[in-house]
Amino acid sequence: MALTELECKRYERDLARFLERRRPPPHVRPKLDIGYKISGQSVEILEIRPDWRDPKIKRKHPVAKATFVRTRNRWRVFWMKRDLKWHAYESTPEVASLETFLKVVDRDEFCCFFG
């Protein structure tokens, strides 16, 4: 089941706070930025860069994903491996809240999300 409109608004607020802390300075953002996407019951953190062949085209590469499992009231945590598939984040496969997920991504203790 997809996230409700009320849940999305609350999560957008949490994500905006995360981006405030994590985004690069304004003069760097045309070459490297981060963003997010909410889709269904998942939230993705994206790295945004210009295409190497055509800098006018912005490419969004997902780096972290949390999927809400409503029956368990938990978020499953994933990272994008070099095979371009989502893999469970082994050190913290589940968290209780989106805020905790954002802390895990921000800490990135194994350099899985941002390298």
TITI-842593 format. One line per field, with one value per residue: y, z, x of N, C-alpha, C in turn; residue in one letter. Coordinates in steps of 0.02 Angstrom, whole numbers. Atoms other than C-alpha are relative to their C-alpha. Example, Ala and Ser with C-alpha at 12.3 -4.5 7.8 and 13.67 -1.06 7.14 Angstrom:
2
nY = (-59  -59)
nZ = (0  -3)
nX = (45  -42)
caY = (-225  -53)
caZ = (390  357)
caX = (615  684)
cY = (60  55)
cZ = (0  37)
cX = (45  -39)
code = (a  s)
This chain:
115
nY = (-59  -62  -47  -46  -70  -28  28  -30  -69  3  25  -53  -47  33  3  -69  -13  40  -33  -61  17  43  -27  -39  -73  -20  -4  68  35  15  58  55  -18  58  -11  59  18  42  38  57  3  -7  -65  8  -56  -2  -44  -34  -25  -9  54  -15  -19  -60  -28  -28  54  19  71  15  67  17  25  31  8  28  22  9  63  -21  54  4  -69  -7  -20  41  -44  28  -41  18  28  -15  37  -42  31  -16  53  -17  -30  53  -21  -25  19  -30  -53  -14  -62  -30  -42  44  16  -57  -1  54  -23  -56  28  39  26  48  -33  33  -46  -55  20)
nZ = (0  7  -56  5  14  -62  -12  49  -21  -58  22  40  -48  -25  55  12  -52  17  57  -25  -31  41  67  7  4  61  60  22  19  72  18  -46  -47  -21  -3  -22  37  -37  49  -32  -72  -4  3  27  -1  67  16  63  35  73  44  19  71  10  -67  -8  -24  -70  -13  -70  -17  -68  -42  -60  4  -58  18  -59  -4  -45  -45  -55  -21  4  64  23  26  58  33  71  10  67  50  9  -32  -71  -46  -70  -35  -48  -69  -27  51  -14  -50  -23  27  56  -29  -15  65  23  -41  25  64  -14  -31  54  -31  43  66  50  31  35  18)
nX = (42  -38  1  56  -19  -24  -66  -46  -15  -44  -65  -32  -30  -61  -48  -25  -50  -59  -33  -31  -65  -43  -14  -62  11  35  -43  -17  61  9  -41  16  53  39  71  37  60  46  39  33  -17  -73  -33  -67  -46  -30  -57  17  -60  10  -24  -70  -2  40  9  67  43  -14  11  15  -22  20  -54  27  73  36  67  40  39  54  20  -50  -14  -74  -29  -56  -52  -36  -50  -10  -66  -26  39  60  57  6  -21  12  -56  -10  -12  64  49  65  2  68  27  -36  -52  -56  -29  -39  -61  -43  -27  -45  -60  -32  -61  -36  -8  42  47  -33  -68)
caY = (0  171  305  419  603  652  534  602  782  735  638  781  893  766  749  939  949  809  899  1062  978  867  969  1042  1232  1327  1353  1163  1113  1132  993  888  893  775  758  634  545  472  334  212  157  199  349  363  478  532  600  728  763  830  701  687  702  839  945  1018  848  809  626  563  412  329  294  245  181  149  50  57  -112  -62  -233  -222  -32  -35  36  -82  -2  -30  33  33  -82  -70  -199  -63  -169  -132  -233  -240  -132  -271  -171  -93  -190  -111  46  108  278  377  495  348  297  472  464  298  373  531  431  313  219  89  213  121  270  413  320)
caZ = (0  -48  79  120  73  255  275  116  180  345  257  135  286  356  185  164  331  276  111  203  301  162  1  -65  -68  -201  -317  -326  -356  -546  -549  -399  -299  -204  -203  -163  -239  -153  -251  -186  -15  -50  -26  -130  -104  -272  -329  -469  -594  -772  -910  -958  -1144  -1132  -973  -1006  -964  -777  -727  -565  -488  -339  -194  -48  -30  114  87  217  267  342  418  523  541  490  350  251  202  33  -59  -246  -282  -438  -525  -520  -412  -239  -99  85  190  297  449  470  365  450  549  645  561  407  519  576  394  353  499  433  259  329  434  287  397  263  116  27  -11  -60  -78)
caX = (0  66  107  -39  -39  -17  131  211  198  279  418  448  481  607  689  702  794  911  948  983  1122  1188  1182  1344  1369  1268  1418  1446  1264  1267  1399  1343  1184  1069  882  745  597  444  359  229  292  475  587  746  895  968  1135  1111  1250  1261  1281  1464  1423  1292  1305  1131  1055  1043  1061  984  1069  984  1103  990  812  693  534  396  323  156  117  276  280  464  571  684  850  935  1087  1126  1271  1380  1268  1133  1019  954  1034  988  1101  1174  1229  1056  929  778  740  589  572  618  716  824  849  910  1033  1100  1122  1202  1324  1365  1489  1532  1535  1395  1284  1398  1563)
cY = (62  43  48  71  34  -25  31  71  0  -23  51  51  -29  0  69  18  -38  34  65  -13  -31  29  38  74  18  2  -69  -35  -10  -63  -61  24  -65  21  -63  -11  -45  -34  -61  1  8  72  -14  65  -4  45  29  30  13  -60  19  19  65  30  32  -52  -20  -74  -9  -73  -16  -29  -35  -3  -29  -17  -15  -64  13  -54  -7  68  13  21  -48  45  -36  49  -26  -23  13  -40  35  -33  19  -61  23  27  -44  24  26  -16  31  54  14  62  25  44  -42  -21  56  8  -53  22  56  -24  -40  -32  -50  26  -35  49  53  -14  25)
cZ = (0  63  -9  -14  62  17  -47  20  59  -21  -43  46  27  -54  -15  52  -15  -56  22  28  -49  -68  -2  -4  -68  -63  -27  -30  -75  -22  44  49  24  4  25  -45  46  -52  35  75  11  -5  -26  8  -66  -2  -69  -29  -73  -37  -25  -74  -15  69  12  28  70  8  75  13  72  40  62  -7  65  -23  64  -5  54  50  60  29  3  -70  -16  -36  -55  -24  -71  -9  -73  -55  -16  24  74  41  71  31  61  72  33  -52  9  53  17  -31  -59  26  17  -64  -24  41  -23  -65  12  29  -50  23  -42  -71  -55  -39  -43  -16  43)
cX = (44  -5  -59  26  28  70  52  19  48  70  36  33  65  54  29  53  65  39  34  69  48  19  66  -16  -31  44  19  -61  -11  39  -14  -51  -33  -73  -34  -60  -42  -44  -30  14  75  22  71  39  39  61  -14  64  -17  27  69  5  -37  -17  -69  -49  22  -17  -11  17  -22  59  -26  -76  -26  -70  -39  -41  -54  -19  47  16  75  19  57  49  39  53  9  72  22  -35  -66  -64  0  19  -15  64  13  9  -64  -55  -69  7  -73  -31  40  57  62  35  45  64  49  34  51  66  42  66  38  9  -39  -44  35  73  54)
code = (m  a  l  t  e  l  e  c  k  r  y  e  r  d  l  a  r  f  l  e  r  r  r  p  p  p  h  v  r  p  k  l  d  i  g  y  k  i  s  g  q  s  v  e  i  l  e  i  r  p  d  w  r  d  p  k  i  k  r  k  h  p  v  a  k  a  t  f  v  r  t  r  n  r  w  r  v  f  w  m  k  r  d  l  k  w  h  a  y  e  s  t  p  e  v  a  s  l  e  t  f  l  k  v  v  d  r  d  e  f  c  c  f  f  g)
